[in-house]
């Protein structure tokens, strides 16, 4: 299972999100290895044709990755040939359809490569409860979601069930950069913070240093995804962007 001590060691854990194989496996491997000391947990997306949680930028990256032939199986093969999963905790973001057929074999293959957990945006809580024993069998954390639209009773149940960090979706909508962090999301996370000591991770919208600064002390981790994807699509230097976010000063 995922080692969550990182959340106790750091004020704010940095979790970059990249879509597997985009713009290429080689590019991603070099980027991750060069910057591994800045990455506390890596969220790696398995491209999917209908990524309902994603905005236009990540939709395009998913599409481009699929066109390049990226699959779960090829991603596992790639990871089995490098040491990234042994050096950085990795969680996969994937859609249920990707693993639904032959579920246990796919979970076994995922675990054998060294993946720590799964983020499954289209997995309803009720079905997650049914599948959790199978994920536990293969020692894979299932990361659960909360959002401002989650009803209070449902939220309590999710907080009770969660065994990994809790992915707090900060907006009513899809992924993508925002000029400012939504007040609604900040209010929602403050409420959740009072209800649990489990690690809370802010997802969606973060793309500026000031966003990250404003989240310190409120959540335990932050995910940056669309901002990386946009710069990759534009061919910009990701290392420069890491410096812009001041991630390099966290170490």
C-alpha positions as YAML, in Angstrom:
chain: A
units: angstrom
residues:
- id: 1
  name: UNK
  ca: [0.00, 0.00, 0.00]
- id: 2
  name: UNK
  ca: [1.05, 3.60, -0.36]
- id: 3
  name: UNK
  ca: [3.39, 4.99, 2.25]
- id: 4
  name: UNK
  ca: [1.59, 8.10, 3.49]
- id: 5
  name: UNK
  ca: [4.38, 9.33, 5.75]
- id: 6
  name: UNK
  ca: [5.23, 11.93, 3.10]
- id: 7
  name: UNK
  ca: [2.16, 13.78, 4.27]
- id: 8
  name: UNK
  ca: [3.58, 13.91, 7.79]
- id: 9
  name: UNK
  ca: [7.04, 14.93, 6.65]
- id: 10
  name: UNK
  ca: [6.09, 17.88, 4.44]
- id: 11
  name: UNK
  ca: [3.78, 20.85, 4.78]
- id: 12
  name: UNK
  ca: [2.54, 20.27, 1.27]
- id: 13
  name: UNK
  ca: [3.13, 17.23, -0.91]
- id: 14
  name: UNK
  ca: [3.60, 17.87, -4.63]
- id: 15
  name: UNK
  ca: [1.80, 15.51, -7.01]
- id: 16
  name: UNK
  ca: [2.31, 16.23, -10.72]
- id: 17
  name: UNK
  ca: [-0.09, 14.58, -13.13]
- id: 18
  name: UNK
  ca: [1.11, 13.45, -16.53]
- id: 19
  name: UNK
  ca: [-0.71, 11.43, -19.16]
- id: 20
  name: UNK
  ca: [1.29, 8.29, -19.84]
- id: 21
  name: UNK
  ca: [3.30, 8.26, -23.03]
- id: 22
  name: UNK
  ca: [2.70, 11.90, -23.91]
- id: 23
  name: UNK
  ca: [4.41, 13.39, -25.76]
- id: 24
  name: UNK
  ca: [6.44, 10.16, -25.69]
- id: 25
  name: UNK
  ca: [7.57, 7.57, -23.16]
- id: 26
  name: UNK
  ca: [11.17, 8.64, -23.65]
- id: 27
  name: UNK
  ca: [10.39, 12.32, -23.02]
- id: 28
  name: UNK
  ca: [8.37, 11.53, -19.91]
- id: 29
  name: UNK
  ca: [10.98, 9.17, -18.52]
- id: 30
  name: UNK
  ca: [13.76, 11.73, -18.84]
- id: 31
  name: UNK
  ca: [11.57, 14.49, -17.37]
- id: 32
  name: UNK
  ca: [10.56, 12.40, -14.35]
- id: 33
  name: UNK
  ca: [14.06, 11.10, -13.64]
- id: 34
  name: UNK
  ca: [15.61, 14.58, -13.90]
- id: 35
  name: UNK
  ca: [13.06, 15.98, -11.46]
- id: 36
  name: UNK
  ca: [12.40, 13.03, -9.17]
- id: 37
  name: UNK
  ca: [13.61, 14.85, -6.06]
- id: 38
  name: UNK
  ca: [10.76, 17.35, -6.49]
- id: 39
  name: UNK
  ca: [8.06, 14.71, -7.01]
- id: 40
  name: UNK
  ca: [6.53, 13.28, -3.84]
- id: 41
  name: UNK
  ca: [3.89, 11.18, -5.58]
- id: 42
  name: UNK
  ca: [3.37, 10.83, -9.32]
- id: 43
  name: UNK
  ca: [-0.14, 10.59, -10.73]
- id: 44
  name: UNK
  ca: [0.06, 8.94, -14.12]
- id: 45
  name: UNK
  ca: [-3.00, 8.95, -16.34]
- id: 46
  name: UNK
  ca: [-3.80, 6.03, -18.61]
- id: 47
  name: UNK
  ca: [-5.30, 7.68, -21.72]
- id: 48
  name: UNK
  ca: [-8.99, 7.07, -22.29]
- id: 49
  name: UNK
  ca: [-11.28, 8.00, -25.17]
- id: 50
  name: UNK
  ca: [-13.94, 9.61, -22.98]
- id: 51
  name: UNK
  ca: [-12.21, 11.19, -19.98]
- id: 52
  name: UNK
  ca: [-15.34, 12.73, -18.45]
- id: 53
  name: UNK
  ca: [-13.49, 14.46, -15.62]
- id: 54
  name: UNK
  ca: [-11.14, 16.30, -17.97]
- id: 55
  name: UNK
  ca: [-11.34, 19.69, -19.62]
- id: 56
  name: UNK
  ca: [-10.28, 20.44, -23.21]
- id: 57
  name: UNK
  ca: [-6.51, 20.43, -22.58]
- id: 58
  name: UNK
  ca: [-6.36, 17.00, -21.00]
- id: 59
  name: UNK
  ca: [-8.96, 15.72, -23.46]
- id: 60
  name: UNK
  ca: [-6.59, 16.68, -26.27]
- id: 61
  name: UNK
  ca: [-3.62, 15.08, -24.55]
- id: 62
  name: UNK
  ca: [-5.62, 11.87, -23.98]
- id: 63
  name: UNK
  ca: [-6.54, 11.88, -27.67]
- id: 64
  name: UNK
  ca: [-2.96, 12.48, -28.78]
- id: 65
  name: UNK
  ca: [-1.65, 9.73, -26.48]
- id: 66
  name: UNK
  ca: [-4.20, 7.25, -27.84]
- id: 67
  name: UNK
  ca: [-3.20, 8.19, -31.39]
- id: 68
  name: UNK
  ca: [0.40, 7.41, -30.44]
- id: 69
  name: UNK
  ca: [-0.69, 3.92, -29.33]
- id: 70
  name: UNK
  ca: [-0.41, 4.40, -25.56]
- id: 71
  name: UNK
  ca: [-2.24, 1.72, -23.57]
- id: 72
  name: UNK
  ca: [-2.26, 0.33, -20.05]
- id: 73
  name: UNK
  ca: [-0.27, -2.68, -21.21]
- id: 74
  name: UNK
  ca: [2.39, -0.58, -22.96]
- id: 75
  name: UNK
  ca: [2.62, 1.69, -19.92]
- id: 76
  name: UNK
  ca: [3.20, -1.31, -17.65]
- id: 77
  name: UNK
  ca: [5.86, -2.59, -20.03]
- id: 78
  name: UNK
  ca: [7.54, 0.83, -20.06]
- id: 79
  name: UNK
  ca: [7.50, 1.10, -16.26]
- id: 80
  name: UNK
  ca: [8.83, -2.44, -15.86]
- id: 81
  name: UNK
  ca: [11.93, -1.40, -17.82]
- id: 82
  name: UNK
  ca: [12.81, 1.65, -15.76]
- id: 83
  name: UNK
  ca: [13.13, 2.23, -12.01]
- id: 84
  name: UNK
  ca: [10.61, 5.04, -11.68]
- id: 85
  name: UNK
  ca: [8.04, 3.03, -9.61]
- id: 86
  name: UNK
  ca: [10.81, 1.99, -7.22]
- id: 87
  name: UNK
  ca: [11.99, 5.58, -6.77]
- id: 88
  name: UNK
  ca: [8.70, 7.50, -6.72]
- id: 89
  name: UNK
  ca: [5.28, 6.33, -5.42]
- id: 90
  name: UNK
  ca: [2.98, 6.19, -8.44]
- id: 91
  name: UNK
  ca: [-0.80, 6.13, -8.58]
- id: 92
  name: UNK
  ca: [-2.58, 5.46, -11.84]
- id: 93
  name: UNK
  ca: [-5.55, 7.54, -12.87]
- id: 94
  name: UNK
  ca: [-7.60, 5.31, -15.10]
- id: 95
  name: UNK
  ca: [-11.21, 4.69, -16.04]
- id: 96
  name: UNK
  ca: [-13.00, 1.57, -14.91]
- id: 97
  name: UNK
  ca: [-13.48, 0.31, -18.46]
- id: 98
  name: UNK
  ca: [-9.71, 0.09, -18.77]
- id: 99
  name: UNK
  ca: [-9.49, -2.65, -16.16]
- id: 100
  name: UNK
  ca: [-13.04, -4.01, -15.88]
- id: 101
  name: UNK
  ca: [-12.47, -7.01, -18.12]
- id: 102
  name: UNK
  ca: [-10.14, -9.48, -16.44]
- id: 103
  name: UNK
  ca: [-9.98, -7.19, -13.41]
- id: 104
  name: UNK
  ca: [-7.87, -9.31, -11.08]
- id: 105
  name: UNK
  ca: [-5.20, -10.09, -13.67]
- id: 106
  name: UNK
  ca: [-4.89, -6.41, -14.51]
- id: 107
  name: UNK
  ca: [-4.65, -5.44, -10.83]
- id: 108
  name: UNK
  ca: [-1.99, -8.12, -10.36]
- id: 109
  name: UNK
  ca: [-0.02, -6.78, -13.34]
- id: 110
  name: UNK
  ca: [-0.35, -3.22, -12.05]
- id: 111
  name: UNK
  ca: [0.86, -4.20, -8.58]
- id: 112
  name: UNK
  ca: [3.78, -6.23, -9.92]
- id: 113
  name: UNK
  ca: [5.16, -3.16, -11.67]
- id: 114
  name: UNK
  ca: [5.15, -1.31, -8.33]
- id: 115
  name: UNK
  ca: [2.12, 0.94, -8.61]
- id: 116
  name: UNK
  ca: [0.78, 2.01, -5.20]
- id: 117
  name: UNK
  ca: [-2.79, 3.00, -5.91]
- id: 118
  name: UNK
  ca: [-5.59, 3.81, -8.31]
- id: 119
  name: UNK
  ca: [-7.65, 6.92, -8.96]
- id: 120
  name: UNK
  ca: [-10.82, 5.93, -10.84]
- id: 121
  name: UNK
  ca: [-13.01, 8.95, -11.68]
- id: 122
  name: UNK
  ca: [-16.00, 6.95, -12.98]
- id: 123
  name: UNK
  ca: [-16.18, 4.50, -10.08]
- id: 124
  name: UNK
  ca: [-19.31, 5.16, -7.96]
- id: 125
  name: UNK
  ca: [-18.89, 4.92, -4.21]
- id: 126
  name: UNK
  ca: [-21.26, 1.97, -3.96]
- id: 127
  name: UNK
  ca: [-19.26, -0.02, -6.49]
- id: 128
  name: UNK
  ca: [-16.01, 1.12, -4.90]
- id: 129
  name: UNK
  ca: [-17.15, -0.46, -1.63]
- id: 130
  name: UNK
  ca: [-17.70, -3.75, -3.45]
- id: 131
  name: UNK
  ca: [-14.32, -3.60, -5.17]
- id: 132
  name: UNK
  ca: [-12.22, -2.44, -2.23]
- id: 133
  name: UNK
  ca: [-11.57, -5.99, -0.94]
- id: 134
  name: UNK
  ca: [-10.17, -6.89, -4.36]
- id: 135
  name: UNK
  ca: [-7.94, -3.81, -4.43]
- id: 136
  name: UNK
  ca: [-6.74, -4.69, -0.92]
- id: 137
  name: UNK
  ca: [-5.99, -8.24, -2.06]
- id: 138
  name: UNK
  ca: [-3.53, -6.77, -4.55]
- id: 139
  name: UNK
  ca: [-2.31, -4.12, -2.06]
- id: 140
  name: UNK
  ca: [-3.48, -1.22, -4.19]
- id: 141
  name: UNK
  ca: [-4.89, 1.89, -2.54]
- id: 142
  name: UNK
  ca: [-8.14, 3.18, -3.93]
- id: 143
  name: UNK
  ca: [-8.09, 6.97, -3.79]
- id: 144
  name: UNK
  ca: [-11.59, 8.33, -3.10]
- id: 145
  name: UNK
  ca: [-13.01, 11.66, -4.25]
- id: 146
  name: UNK
  ca: [-14.88, 14.45, -2.56]
- id: 147
  name: UNK
  ca: [-16.29, 17.53, -4.24]
- id: 148
  name: UNK
  ca: [-18.37, 20.57, -3.22]
- id: 149
  name: UNK
  ca: [-21.42, 18.71, -4.54]
- id: 150
  name: UNK
  ca: [-20.89, 15.63, -2.36]
- id: 151
  name: UNK
  ca: [-23.77, 15.37, 0.10]
- id: 152
  name: UNK
  ca: [-22.78, 15.56, 3.78]
- id: 153
  name: UNK
  ca: [-23.88, 12.01, 4.62]
- id: 154
  name: UNK
  ca: [-22.03, 10.64, 1.62]
- id: 155
  name: UNK
  ca: [-19.00, 12.70, 2.56]
- id: 156
  name: UNK
  ca: [-18.94, 11.13, 6.04]
- id: 157
  name: UNK
  ca: [-19.04, 7.68, 4.51]
- id: 158
  name: UNK
  ca: [-16.18, 8.48, 2.14]
- id: 159
  name: UNK
  ca: [-14.08, 9.88, 4.97]
- id: 160
  name: UNK
  ca: [-14.68, 6.68, 6.98]
- id: 161
  name: UNK
  ca: [-13.79, 4.38, 4.07]
- id: 162
  name: UNK
  ca: [-10.75, 6.26, 2.77]
- id: 163
  name: UNK
  ca: [-7.47, 4.46, 3.43]
- id: 164
  name: UNK
  ca: [-5.28, 6.64, 1.28]
- id: 165
  name: UNK
  ca: [-5.23, 10.37, 0.65]
- id: 166
  name: UNK
  ca: [-8.54, 11.95, -0.27]
- id: 167
  name: UNK
  ca: [-8.76, 13.66, -3.64]
- id: 168
  name: UNK
  ca: [-10.68, 16.92, -3.15]
- id: 169
  name: UNK
  ca: [-12.14, 18.18, -6.40]
- id: 170
  name: UNK
  ca: [-12.22, 21.89, -5.84]
- id: 171
  name: UNK
  ca: [-14.71, 22.97, -8.51]
- id: 172
  name: UNK
  ca: [-18.02, 22.04, -10.03]
- id: 173
  name: UNK
  ca: [-16.69, 21.13, -13.41]
- id: 174
  name: UNK
  ca: [-13.78, 19.60, -15.23]
- id: 175
  name: UNK
  ca: [-10.00, 19.92, -15.02]
- id: 176
  name: UNK
  ca: [-8.27, 23.01, -16.32]
- id: 177
  name: UNK
  ca: [-6.32, 26.07, -15.28]
- id: 178
  name: UNK
  ca: [-8.12, 28.81, -13.32]
- id: 179
  name: UNK
  ca: [-7.07, 32.41, -12.68]
- id: 180
  name: UNK
  ca: [-8.00, 32.13, -9.03]
- id: 181
  name: UNK
  ca: [-8.85, 29.26, -6.75]
- id: 182
  name: UNK
  ca: [-12.63, 29.08, -6.30]
- id: 183
  name: UNK
  ca: [-14.01, 30.39, -3.01]
- id: 184
  name: UNK
  ca: [-16.52, 27.56, -3.04]
- id: 185
  name: UNK
  ca: [-13.72, 25.02, -3.18]
- id: 186
  name: UNK
  ca: [-11.77, 26.70, -0.38]
- id: 187
  name: UNK
  ca: [-14.86, 26.79, 1.82]
- id: 188
  name: UNK
  ca: [-15.60, 23.15, 1.06]
- id: 189
  name: UNK
  ca: [-12.08, 21.98, 1.92]
- id: 190
  name: UNK
  ca: [-12.10, 23.98, 5.17]
- id: 191
  name: UNK
  ca: [-15.28, 22.14, 6.16]
- id: 192
  name: UNK
  ca: [-13.76, 18.75, 5.30]
- id: 193
  name: UNK
  ca: [-10.58, 19.63, 7.21]
- id: 194
  name: UNK
  ca: [-12.63, 19.91, 10.40]
- id: 195
  name: UNK
  ca: [-14.04, 16.42, 9.85]
- id: 196
  name: UNK
  ca: [-10.89, 14.37, 9.27]
- id: 197
  name: UNK
  ca: [-7.18, 14.19, 9.92]
- id: 198
  name: UNK
  ca: [-6.64, 12.03, 6.85]
- id: 199
  name: UNK
  ca: [-4.49, 13.59, 4.09]
- id: 200
  name: UNK
  ca: [-6.45, 15.93, 1.81]
- id: 201
  name: UNK
  ca: [-5.15, 16.68, -1.66]
- id: 202
  name: UNK
  ca: [-6.41, 19.59, -3.75]
- id: 203
  name: UNK
  ca: [-7.10, 18.81, -7.37]
- id: 204
  name: UNK
  ca: [-8.21, 20.91, -10.34]
- id: 205
  name: UNK
  ca: [-7.28, 24.46, -11.23]
- id: 206
  name: UNK
  ca: [-3.83, 24.93, -9.71]
- id: 207
  name: UNK
  ca: [-1.35, 26.55, -12.08]
- id: 208
  name: UNK
  ca: [0.35, 29.38, -10.20]
- id: 209
  name: UNK
  ca: [2.83, 29.76, -7.36]
- id: 210
  name: UNK
  ca: [0.32, 31.90, -5.44]
- id: 211
  name: UNK
  ca: [-2.30, 29.14, -5.73]
- id: 212
  name: UNK
  ca: [0.08, 26.72, -4.05]
- id: 213
  name: UNK
  ca: [1.10, 29.22, -1.37]
- id: 214
  name: UNK
  ca: [-2.54, 29.82, -0.48]
- id: 215
  name: UNK
  ca: [-3.15, 26.09, 0.01]
- id: 216
  name: UNK
  ca: [-0.35, 25.56, 2.54]
- id: 217
  name: UNK
  ca: [-1.84, 24.75, 5.92]
- id: 218
  name: UNK
  ca: [-5.22, 23.96, 4.40]
- id: 219
  name: UNK
  ca: [-4.54, 20.73, 2.53]
- id: 220
  name: UNK
  ca: [-1.73, 18.17, 2.66]
- id: 221
  name: UNK
  ca: [-1.00, 17.96, -1.04]
- id: 222
  name: UNK
  ca: [-1.64, 19.56, -4.37]
- id: 223
  name: UNK
  ca: [-2.03, 18.10, -7.85]
- id: 224
  name: UNK
  ca: [-0.94, 20.05, -10.92]
- id: 225
  name: UNK
  ca: [-1.99, 18.47, -14.22]
- id: 226
  name: UNK
  ca: [-3.61, 20.57, -16.93]
- id: 227
  name: UNK
  ca: [-0.93, 23.27, -16.62]
- id: 228
  name: UNK
  ca: [1.79, 20.72, -17.41]
- id: 229
  name: UNK
  ca: [-0.25, 19.24, -20.26]
- id: 230
  name: UNK
  ca: [-0.85, 22.66, -21.83]
- id: 231
  name: UNK
  ca: [2.84, 23.51, -21.77]
- id: 232
  name: UNK
  ca: [3.74, 20.14, -23.24]
- id: 233
  name: UNK
  ca: [1.25, 20.73, -26.07]
- id: 234
  name: UNK
  ca: [2.88, 24.12, -26.66]
- id: 235
  name: UNK
  ca: [6.37, 22.61, -26.58]
- id: 236
  name: UNK
  ca: [7.43, 24.71, -23.59]
- id: 237
  name: UNK
  ca: [10.14, 23.80, -21.09]
- id: 238
  name: UNK
  ca: [8.59, 21.98, -18.13]
- id: 239
  name: UNK
  ca: [11.65, 22.56, -15.93]
- id: 240
  name: UNK
  ca: [11.17, 26.31, -16.34]
- id: 241
  name: UNK
  ca: [7.57, 25.90, -15.24]
- id: 242
  name: UNK
  ca: [8.64, 23.92, -12.16]
- id: 243
  name: UNK
  ca: [10.88, 26.86, -11.23]
- id: 244
  name: UNK
  ca: [7.99, 29.24, -11.87]
- id: 245
  name: UNK
  ca: [5.88, 27.27, -9.40]
- id: 246
  name: UNK
  ca: [8.80, 27.35, -6.94]
- id: 247
  name: UNK
  ca: [8.56, 23.57, -6.56]
- id: 248
  name: UNK
  ca: [12.36, 23.42, -6.73]
- id: 249
  name: UNK
  ca: [12.56, 25.40, -3.48]
- id: 250
  name: UNK
  ca: [10.54, 22.81, -1.55]
- id: 251
  name: UNK
  ca: [13.33, 20.27, -1.35]
...
